[in-house]
């Protein structure tokens, strides 16, 4: 498929997700560039957190904008200024087609962790939220999904998944990525994404999955303050968080798998107080 046609298909995919009757001030009003970008490793609660924020009056959950997600391998290799210009164009099209120009968009593509500095250049009034979760529990969930397992496929943005090295794998270790265990690759995902957010050099509000599940009131209050959002509807939206999967690695990871996870990400787990 030609690149232009593929881009149009991806934009329409996101626009269809957003399509619903809206007041004109939301659909066609002046663009509100106070975006919220929810960053974090896949399976860290990014989808839940973005949906909760997007449900607050004045906000809208854009989901993982397909055109943005598909562009990530390319954008991550650009200088931040160039990536910023591209991101502005991509998100302008999505908001226009989805008729949500006048709302604060909440974007949740995990790979934006690798272009965080470009995000704040593109949208200086944006707020970045880091959804952080115990990497051992993330590894359990990734193993369950099979995204870094032996079976190859494509996601909804047309990006390949499987055991091959992605753009975020260190160049000198790309051959190694394919040869290690699936558990170690899962830990590699978590370490790479979390490290990218923490080393971006931009202001990020951290929301830990464990705190979200066990102390919702305090989590909602701090997040609402950071976003300049009303706390009550945000707290209500976060009420569905539960602690059932906190610490799941204790029952779900075999000793050999846990050893592989800790071999790849042990130092970061310790630094963050998870181990």
N, C-alpha and C positions, 0 to 999 in steps of 0.2 A: 504494500500500500504506500503511495507517495506520502512524503512527510507532511505536507499541508493537509491532506485528507485525514491522515492519522491524528494530527493535532485537533482537527475539527471534531472527530469522533470522541476523543478524550474530553474535550471541553463539553460536548453535549452530554456525555455520561454524567459529569458532575452537575450540569445544569438540570438534568432530569431529576436528580436526587433532591434538588432544592425547590423544584417547581410546585407552587401552591399560591392561591390568591393572597395578596398582601396589600396593605395600604400603600398609596402612591409615595408617601414619604419614605417608606422602607424600600420600595421597588425601584424608584427612579430618583430619589433624593440625592443630595450631594454626597459623593463617596466619603464614607467614614473610614479613615485610614488607621484607626486605633485597633489594628488587628491584634488577635491573641494567637500565638503559635505554641501549640503543645508539643514539646519535644520529648524524646526518650526512646529507649530501646523498645522494639516490638515486644508485645506481651507484658508491658509494664503498667497498663492501665490508661494509656493515652486515649483510647477510644471512649472509655467511660468518662474520663475527666473532661474531654472536649465536648462530649454530648451534654454533660451537666452545665458547663459554662455556656454552651450554645443555647440552652433552654432558658436562660435568664432573659427577661425583657430587654430589648435593645441589642441582643447578640444573636448570632445565627451560626450553627455548626455546619461548616462547609464540608466536613468529612476529610478524607484524604483526597485532595483535589488531583484527579487522575493526570492532568497535564503537568502538574508540578511534580508528582511522583515519578512519572516517566522521564522527566528531564534531570532528575537528581544526579545520575552518573556524570552527565555533561556539566551541570552547574557546579558540582563540587570541584571540578578541575579548573574553573574560571577564577580570575581575580575577583575579589568581593564586589567591586564596583560594577563589573560586567554582569555578574550573577544577579546583583540587585536590580539592574534594569530589566533583565529577563523575568525575574520574579514579579515585578510590578506589572509587566504586560500580561503575564499568564493569569494573575489573580484579578486583574481588571476585567478580562474577558469572562472569567468564571462568574464574577459577581454581576456583570451586566446581563449575561444569559440567564442566570438564576434569579434575576430580579431581586437582588438583595444589596444593592449599592448603598442604601442608607443605614444598613445595620453593621455592627462590629463583627466582622468575620472571625471565626475560630477555625484555624487550619491545624490538622493533626497528623500530617505525614511524618512518620518517625525520622526519615532520612534528612529532614530539615535540620537535624542536629549537626550535620556536616556543613551547613551554610549559615549558621547562626549569625555570623558577622555581616553577611549579605542581607539577612532579614532586617536588621536594624538600620542598615543603610537604605534599604528600599522603603521602609516604613519607620521613620524615626520615633513615632508615637506608639509603636507596637509594644506589646508586653509578651515576654517569653516565659513560659511555664515548663519546668522540667518534671515530668512524671518519673519518679525513681522507685524502683522495687528491688528487693533482694535478688541478686543475680542468680542465686541457686534456684529460686522459685521461677525466675524467668526461663532458666534452662529447662526446667520441667515442662513448662508450657510450650517452648519451642520444640522440644522433643515430641510432644504430643501432636503438634501441627505438622512436623516433618519438613519445615521450610529449608532446613540445612541438612536434610537427610540424603539418602542415596537416590531418591526418585526426583527427576527433573520435571519442571513444568513452568507455567507462566502465571503471574498474578494478574489482577484486573487492570493494571496499567501496561501490561505487555512485557514486564520485566521477568527475566528467568529466575527461578529459584532451584535449589538443589545443593549439591556439595561443592560447586565451583566457587572460586574467589570472587567477591563483589568488589566494587570500586573502593570500599573502605578498608579492605585488607591491605596491610603493609606490603609494599612492592616486593621486599626481600623475603617475604614469608608466603607468597601466593601459592607456590608449589606445596608448601607444608599444609596449607589450609585444607586441601582436598584429602590429604593422607591421614589426618588425625581423626579421632573418633567424633561421632556426631555430637556427643555431650560436650567435647572440647570446642567444637565449632559453635555450639549454642552459647557457651560462655564467652567465646570470642565476640559474638554479636553484641552481647551485653556490655562487655568491656569497651569495645570500640565506640559504641554509641554514647555511653555514659562519659567516657573520656573526651569525646568530641564536644559535648555540651559544657563540661567543666573547664575545658581549655580554650573556649571560644573568646574569652575576654569581654563578654557582654553581660549585662545585668539579667539574671535569671532567677525566678522564684521557684524554689524546690518544693514539690509536693510528694511526700513519701507515701507509697501505697499502704504501708503498714499503719501510718498515722491517719490516713484517710479512712481506713476500715475500723479504727479503734477510738479515734478522737475527732469525730466529724465536725463538732462545733468549733473547736479551735482551728482546725484546718480550714473550714469555710470562712471564718472571720479573717484569718491572715490572707487568704487568697482574695477575698472580696476587697480588702484594703489595697492589695497590690494592683488589682484590676480596676479599681474605682467602680465597683459594681455593688448592687444592693445585696446585703448579706443574707436576708431571709430566703429569697427564692433560690439563691445558690446553695444554702444549707439544705433546703428541701430537695434540691436536685441531687445532692450528694448522699442523701439518706439511704439510697439503695446499696451503697458500698457495704461489703461484708468481709469478715475476717476468716472465712472458711478456707481460703487458699493461702493464707499467711503461714509460712513454714512448711509448705507441702513437700519440700525437698527431703524432709526427714523421713517421709513414708514412701516417696515416689522415686528417689534416686538410689540406684544400687551403689554399693561402696566404690566400685571401679569408676562409675560415672561421676560420683561426687569428687573423687580424687582428680579426675580429668578437669572438672569445672574449676577446682581450686588451683590446679596447676596453671591454668590459663588466666584466671582472674582473682586468685587468692589475695594478692597485695591490694587490689582495689576494694575487694570485699572487706578487708581489715581496715583500710583507710576510712571507709564509710560506716564502720561499726557493725557490719553484718556478720563478721566472723572473728 
